[in-house]
Amino acid sequence: MANSYIQLHFVALFFLASLTIPSNCLPGLYPKAPVALFVFGDSLFDPGNNDFIKTTTTFQANFPPYGETFFKLPTGRFTDGRIIPDFIAEFAKLSLIPPYLQTGYHEFLTNGVNFASGGAGALAETNTGLVIDLKMQFKNFRKAKKHLRLNIGKRATRRVVKNAVYLFSIGSNDYLSPLTNNSSIFKLYAPQDYVAMVVGNITSVVQKIHREGGRKFGILNLGPLGCLPRLRAANVAAGGNGECVEQVTALAKLHNVLLSQKLQLLQKGLKDFKYSYFDVFTASIATIQNPSKFGFKEVKSACCGSGPFRGYFSCGGKRGMKEYELCDNPKDYLFFDAIHRTEAANLQSAEAMWGGPPNITGPYNLQSLFLL
């Protein structure tokens, strides 16, 4: 029964990937020839890699109502429809970028591949044994590069790797996982030292990809983590009124400052290194403070879940709590579940990353990187 479901899953995805997605993207120029997109990260970017590893439903989204808005079935994406890399691929005139671990899709590597894993961190210790951490994602990239070389030759592979855009979204779990698992890690390290380890691991992988020939990078910072529905619910459980948990958001702020500084140093020190840094934090705060301006009606509660703010991670009834609530229209919501955003929110982020101004997406936006 499980094999039949997985096969149906594959067939549906293959069919959808062959279609032209209705274009909601920003008008503008496109690269003359396809530029590959290689994706690294966590559940914000995972298109279903965790469906193919031994893990728990905490780190999977291969059950309804995930996927209901666009795909009409669960795909492993932690949202109601498409994730940010799906829209970036659309804007760049690429097909959907497949999960690396999805068998039978390696022939599409010239367009790129997605290595992201829900629950992954920059640190190998984050959710260890249940996810594909960032260092392992890099190892998978090297395997993909070897596969490319065997199929299209060394010269063509060098050209694909050099022209490709490398998209990163990772770090949130390194701060959230110790808190939700009651880890003592924050007692062992000062906040600045812990953040330096997380950011150091991210920039280390960026440098390794540069040594492999990569030159163009799109990197997201962290949003206000303390404002996630899950953290608001935790605030209520601690006797609060559901305010953002500022201690957690403070870690995200430290992370963002250091990450920005490190990227500037890499730009100065690495040959032909170019990057697009998307300020998720600033964009998120603007949305939370003025929802209607961005087309949202609800920015505190999740569309799917249970408890205060639907902040319990129960969407789909597969994570220990069978009962959950589901909103009528996810487009009205910033968050789909206790942690992850709706397709509507993902589209807005992707549009800002693709063609946004330097104060939100700089020093390059992704459109510029694809055109370089």
Stockholm file with secondary structure:
# STOCKHOLM 1.0

chainA/1-372         MANSYIQLHFVALFFLASLTIPSNCLPGLYPKAPVALFVFGDSLFDPGNNDFIKTTTTFQANFPPYGETFFKLPTGRFTDGRIIPDFIAEFAKLSLIPPYLQTGYHEFLTNGVNFASGGAGALAETNTGLVIDLKMQFKNFRKAKKHLRLNIGKRATRRVVKNAVYLFSIGSNDYLSPLTNNSSIFKLYAPQDYVAMVVGNITSVVQKIHREGGRKFGILNLGPLGCLPRLRAANVAAGGNGECVEQVTALAKLHNVLLSQKLQLLQKGLKDFKYSYFDVFTASIATIQNPSKFGFKEVKSACCGSGPFRGYFSCGGKRGMKEYELCDNPKDYLFFDAIHRTEAANLQSAEAMWGGPPNITGPYNLQSLFLL
#=GR chainA/1-372 SS CHHHHHHHHHHHHHHHHHSCCCCCSCCSCCCSSCCCEEEEESTTTCSSGGGGSSCCGGGCCCSTTTTTTTTSSCCSCSSSSCCHHHHHHHHTTCCCCCBTTSTTCGGGGGGEEECCCTTCCSSTTTTTTTSCCHHHHHHHHHHHHHHHHHHHCHHHHHHHHHHCEEEEECCHHHHHHHHHTTCSHHHHSCHHHHHHHHHHHHHHHHHHHHHTTCCEEEEECCCCGGGSHHHHHHHHHTTSCSCCCHHHHHHHHHHHHHHHHHHHHHHHHSTTCEEEEECHHHHHHHHHHCGGGGTCSEEEEESEEBSGGGCBSCTTSCSSCCCCEECSCGGGEEESSSSCBCHHHHHHHHHHHHHCCTTTEEESCHHHHHHC
#=GC SS_cons         CHHHHHHHHHHHHHHHHHSCCCCCSCCSCCCSSCCCEEEEESTTTCSSGGGGSSCCGGGCCCSTTTTTTTTSSCCSCSSSSCCHHHHHHHHTTCCCCCBTTSTTCGGGGGGEEECCCTTCCSSTTTTTTTSCCHHHHHHHHHHHHHHHHHHHCHHHHHHHHHHCEEEEECCHHHHHHHHHTTCSHHHHSCHHHHHHHHHHHHHHHHHHHHHTTCCEEEEECCCCGGGSHHHHHHHHHTTSCSCCCHHHHHHHHHHHHHHHHHHHHHHHHSTTCEEEEECHHHHHHHHHHCGGGGTCSEEEEESEEBSGGGCBSCTTSCSSCCCCEECSCGGGEEESSSSCBCHHHHHHHHHHHHHCCTTTEEESCHHHHHHC
//
